[in-house]
Amino acid sequence: MSRLIRMALVLGAVPMIPARAMACAVCYGDPNSLQVQGAEAGVLFLLGVIVTVLLSIAGMILFWILRAKRIAETVNVSAPA
């Protein structure tokens, strides 16, 4: 058996072992523990980063659209008729 196939079989079998299939300490433990609060704070922080980046990209696109319209109006007004 090749090494790659053997590794794929092992990695495929590990989740089927009942002890490994149990939830992690965050999901299985106390919902008021510091570990859970830290995980929730981390998720909220990363969500804030993603929203900030996406809003920045949307703002830049909106700026480009408005700038293109302004330049097009300037070119149309100054063009000789």
Residue pairs with C-beta under 8 A, 6 or more apart in sequence:
14 20
15 21
22 28
25 35
26 35
26 36
26 39
29 35
29 36
30 36
